[in-house]
Amino acid sequence: MSDQTFSNGEKLSPDQQQQLLFMMLVQQHEQIAMMGMGKIKNPVTDKAERELKSAKYAIDTLVMLEKFTEGNLPNELAAYLRQILTNLRLNYADEKKKDGTAGADEEGK
């Protein structure tokens, strides 16, 4: 892996680089989920679009990541992932409630 350098010239250690990449992966899925819930605009269409199935997929992916990394993450990263998941779950439940389908695993067809 190439050395990552901050704008102030500080270099990241290989471990710090891996942690940064992990956080970026979590953030990508968080953004996908938030777009699916219509909370942020889709950068391609510049519109807030609601597609709860894609939001659920992104959240489920982060849940799987949490499960498979359990006990292997520094405390800060584990707490970061838990915080993101809590926020996404609360937002998702709120969106499902708006549909009158709270608690359902699948969207109504």
Secondary structure as a PSIPRED ss2 file (coil, helix, strand):
# PSIPRED VFORMAT (PSIPRED V4.0)

   1 M C   1.000  0.000  0.000
   2 S C   1.000  0.000  0.000
   3 D C   1.000  0.000  0.000
   4 Q C   1.000  0.000  0.000
   5 T E   0.000  0.000  1.000
   6 F C   1.000  0.000  0.000
   7 S C   1.000  0.000  0.000
   8 N C   1.000  0.000  0.000
   9 G C   1.000  0.000  0.000
  10 E C   1.000  0.000  0.000
  11 K E   0.000  0.000  1.000
  12 L C   1.000  0.000  0.000
  13 S C   1.000  0.000  0.000
  14 P H   0.000  1.000  0.000
  15 D H   0.000  1.000  0.000
  16 Q H   0.000  1.000  0.000
  17 Q H   0.000  1.000  0.000
  18 Q H   0.000  1.000  0.000
  19 Q H   0.000  1.000  0.000
  20 L H   0.000  1.000  0.000
  21 L H   0.000  1.000  0.000
  22 F H   0.000  1.000  0.000
  23 M H   0.000  1.000  0.000
  24 M H   0.000  1.000  0.000
  25 L H   0.000  1.000  0.000
  26 V H   0.000  1.000  0.000
  27 Q H   0.000  1.000  0.000
  28 Q H   0.000  1.000  0.000
  29 H H   0.000  1.000  0.000
  30 E H   0.000  1.000  0.000
  31 Q H   0.000  1.000  0.000
  32 I H   0.000  1.000  0.000
  33 A H   0.000  1.000  0.000
  34 M H   0.000  1.000  0.000
  35 M H   0.000  1.000  0.000
  36 G H   0.000  1.000  0.000
  37 M E   0.000  0.000  1.000
  38 G C   1.000  0.000  0.000
  39 K C   1.000  0.000  0.000
  40 I C   1.000  0.000  0.000
  41 K C   1.000  0.000  0.000
  42 N E   0.000  0.000  1.000
  43 P C   1.000  0.000  0.000
  44 V C   1.000  0.000  0.000
  45 T C   1.000  0.000  0.000
  46 D C   1.000  0.000  0.000
  47 K E   0.000  0.000  1.000
  48 A C   1.000  0.000  0.000
  49 E C   1.000  0.000  0.000
  50 R E   0.000  0.000  1.000
  51 E C   1.000  0.000  0.000
  52 L H   0.000  1.000  0.000
  53 K H   0.000  1.000  0.000
  54 S H   0.000  1.000  0.000
  55 A H   0.000  1.000  0.000
  56 K H   0.000  1.000  0.000
  57 Y H   0.000  1.000  0.000
  58 A H   0.000  1.000  0.000
  59 I H   0.000  1.000  0.000
  60 D H   0.000  1.000  0.000
  61 T H   0.000  1.000  0.000
  62 L H   0.000  1.000  0.000
  63 V H   0.000  1.000  0.000
  64 M H   0.000  1.000  0.000
  65 L H   0.000  1.000  0.000
  66 E H   0.000  1.000  0.000
  67 K H   0.000  1.000  0.000
  68 F H   0.000  1.000  0.000
  69 T H   0.000  1.000  0.000
  70 E C   1.000  0.000  0.000
  71 G C   1.000  0.000  0.000
  72 N C   1.000  0.000  0.000
  73 L C   1.000  0.000  0.000
  74 P C   1.000  0.000  0.000
  75 N H   0.000  1.000  0.000
  76 E H   0.000  1.000  0.000
  77 L H   0.000  1.000  0.000
  78 A H   0.000  1.000  0.000
  79 A H   0.000  1.000  0.000
  80 Y H   0.000  1.000  0.000
  81 L H   0.000  1.000  0.000
  82 R H   0.000  1.000  0.000
  83 Q H   0.000  1.000  0.000
  84 I H   0.000  1.000  0.000
  85 L H   0.000  1.000  0.000
  86 T H   0.000  1.000  0.000
  87 N H   0.000  1.000  0.000
  88 L H   0.000  1.000  0.000
  89 R H   0.000  1.000  0.000
  90 L H   0.000  1.000  0.000
  91 N H   0.000  1.000  0.000
  92 Y H   0.000  1.000  0.000
  93 A H   0.000  1.000  0.000
  94 D H   0.000  1.000  0.000
  95 E H   0.000  1.000  0.000
  96 K H   0.000  1.000  0.000
  97 K H   0.000  1.000  0.000
  98 K H   0.000  1.000  0.000
  99 D H   0.000  1.000  0.000
 100 G C   1.000  0.000  0.000
 101 T C   1.000  0.000  0.000
 102 A C   1.000  0.000  0.000
 103 G C   1.000  0.000  0.000
 104 A C   1.000  0.000  0.000
 105 D C   1.000  0.000  0.000
 106 E C   1.000  0.000  0.000
 107 E C   1.000  0.000  0.000
 108 G C   1.000  0.000  0.000
 109 K C   1.000  0.000  0.000
